């Protein structure tokens, strides 16, 4: 029963991805623009680790991590907005997902 559930879930994911094929580039852009794991989370974890161990973080390091976290949030917002706009524009060219796209 567990194997059946896993294979069914995988098949559903593949089916959704295949039917969203006209929007694949937009989907890749959207996933790539979510860069919280690259810049934001390491800075957050560093700050949290110092807070949990009660060791002070130097001022220059606090400023650097704050700047990186702020830049990460701005880049994520701008990237996600641009990706969504490109998906919406492609919607007009290709039609809605799960429609027949025979040219």
Secondary structure as UniProt FT lines:
FT   HELIX           2..19
FT   HELIX           21..23
FT   HELIX           24..33
FT   HELIX           36..40
FT   HELIX           41..53
FT   HELIX           59..94
FT   TURN            97..98
//
